[in-house]
């Protein structure tokens, strides 16, 4: 079964999983609104047929409300997210904590709240939430990030209960180590390079391919959650088997 053409919105679309997902959805026949704050990065997506880049901060509720009001979305991908500084909670600033929850949690709730009534009225639609293994297992110096992703996991699970029987599907994507720009602002280039050199990480295109596969399931089937991790990552936690020399 091929993906049903329609209108999709992807947040955090300027790079990584969001960019790869926008391209994959367009290839599957969807018209895609690709949202991000970086106009320069979005400009590269403008050349892809089926994608309309939109420069937008998802934490701006007033502008998001105006943008979403006239739209009839078939797919919403809540992908926008940030990684706060990798320090202990005692060392973290309140500003970093507030920003992490504003982007990773509050924005996803707001965009979903604005989108959901229309989907339920039309009795169709699929909402994806970008989760993380950090929301399901403890990692050092990631207490705040993990808390935001645990909130997303709880949100997705509760929302599935609320929309059961409405025709709307909810899926949490639980990603392990994916090779993206997520750590760009919190780790120096050498540390990032060493982190990905130790094992073969999941690529953004892998996640995008899985997302489209979930969309292609029959409408009566809901994949409530899928985990996608590097083969070397322990499923139950953050351990990794290093490459053999």
N, C-alpha and C positions, 0 to 999 in steps of 0.2 A: 504494500500500500504506500502511495506517495503522499508527501505532506500536502495538506490542503492549503491552497494559496490564500493569503489574507494579509492583514496588517500586523506587523510585529514591532515592538519597541524594546530596545536594548539599552540599558543604562551602563555607564562606564565603558563606552564602546571605542575609546581612542586607542587602546592597546590590549595586548594579552587576550584573555578569554572573551572579553566583550567584542573586540575587533574580529576575532576568529568566528565568533557566533554570528555576528552581523553578516559576514561574508557567507557563512554556511546557510543561514536562513534565506538570504537572497538567492543563492544557488538552488535552494529547494522551492523557489517560486514565491516567496513572501516579499511584500513591499516592507522595507525595514526603515524605521526611524532610529538612527544611531545617535544616542545622546552622550555628551561628555563636555567637560569644561575647556578642553584644549582645542582651539580652532585650528591650529596648525596640524595637529595629529589627525583631526577629523577630515581635513582637506584631502588626505590620501584616500579616504573611503569614498569621496564624492565621485571618483572615476569608476566605481563598481556599479554596474547596472542593478537597479532595484534598491539601492541604499540612498537615503536622504539624511545627511549629517545635520544634527541640530546642536548648536552650542548652548548648553544649559547646565546649571548647577542644580542637582537633584535636591539639595537642601533648601532651595528657594521655593517655599510652598505656594506662594501667590503665583509665581510664573509657571510652576508645574501644574497648578489647577487650571490656568488659562490654556496651557498647551493641551492637556488631556481632555478638557470638556467636550470638544467636537469630535473626538476620535472614537472609532469602534474597533478596539484592539482584539485580535484573535490570540496573540501571544504577548506576554510580558516577561522579560528576563531581567530580574532584579540583580544586576551584576556589580554595580558601583560599590566600591569598597576601598578602604585604606588600611595600611598596617601602621599602627602607632609605634613609637620608639620601643625597641627591644631592650627594655630595662625592667627592673623589679617594680612592683606597684608603688613601693615607698619612694622610688626615684622619679616616678612619672608626674608630669604636671597636670593640673586640673584641665587646662586648655586642651591637652592631647586626649585626655579621657573624654571630654565633652565632644570633641570633633569626631572621635572614633564612633561614638554612639549616634551622633547626628547623621553621619554618612552611612555607616554599616547597618544601622537598625531603624532609626526614625524615618529616614528617607524611603527605605523599602516599605515600611508600614504605610506611609503617606501615599506613595505611588500606587500601591496595591489597593488602598481604600478608595482612591479616585477611579481606579480601573474596574474593580470588582462588580459594582452594581450593573454596569452595562453588560458585562459578560453573563451575569446571572439572568438578566432580562432576556438576552438572546439565547440563553441556555447552551452556551458554548464558549470555550476559551481555555487557555492553558497559562498558568502562572508559574514561573521558575524562580527559585531563590538560590543564590550562590552561598552555600554553606562551606564548611571546612572541617577537616579532621580535628582542628583545634577547638571546635565546638562540641566535640564528643569524647575527647581525651585530653589529659593535662599536658602542657608543655611549659618549660621554664621561661620566664620573662615574656610570657604571652597571656597573662591573666586577663587583661582588658580585651585584647583581640579575641581570645577564646570566649569571653563572656558575651561579646557582641554576636559571635557565631552560634553560641548556645541559644541566644535569644531568637536568632533566625530559625534554628531547628524547632524550637518550641512554637514559634509563630506559624511555620509551615504545617506542623502536625495539628495544631488547634484549628487552623483555617480549613484543613481537609475535613474536619468534623463539621464545621459550619456550612460548607458548600456541598456536602454529600447529597447526591441525587439531583443536583442543579445542572449537571452537564459541564461544570467547570472543573478542570483538573489542576492539581497542585503538586509540584515536584521540588524536592530539595536536592541540590547537587552538592555532594560531599566530596570536595577535592582534597587530595593529599598534596604533596610537593609538585607544583606546576611551575614550569620555567617561564615566568612572567616578570613584569617590572614592579611587582608588588613590594619587593624589598629594596627598591632603588633608593628611596630616601632614608632608609634606616640602617643599611649596611653599606660599607665601602665596597668599591668594585672588586678588590682582591678577595674579600670574604664571600661575596656573591659568587665569584668565579669558582672558588674552592667548594662552596656548597653544592653547586651543580656538577662539578667535576667528579664528585664522590660516587655518583650513581646516575642512571639514566632517568631524568625527570619526565613526568607527563608533559606533553606539549599542549598549548591552547587549542590547537586544531583537534586534538583527541577529545577534549571536553566538548567542543562544538559538535563533533560528529555524534557523540553520545546523546547530546541534547536533541539533535534532529531525529535520531533514532527513536527517542522517547515520544516525540511529537507524532511520529509515523505509526504509533500503536493505534489500534482501533479506538474510537471515541469512548467505548464502554470500559476501556482498560486505563487505569491510572498507575503509573510508576511513582509511588509515593516518595521514594528516595533512591538515588543511586550513588555509590561510592566509586571514585575513580582515583587510583593511587599508582605510584610507580611499583613495578614488580618487586623492587628491593625494599619498599617501605612496609614495616610491620603493620598489619591491619588494625591492631588494637592500640596503637600508640605512635610515638614519634621516632622509634628506632629505625635505622636503615642498615642494610647489609651493603658494605662498601664493595666497589668493583674489585675483581681479582686482578692482580698485576700480571 
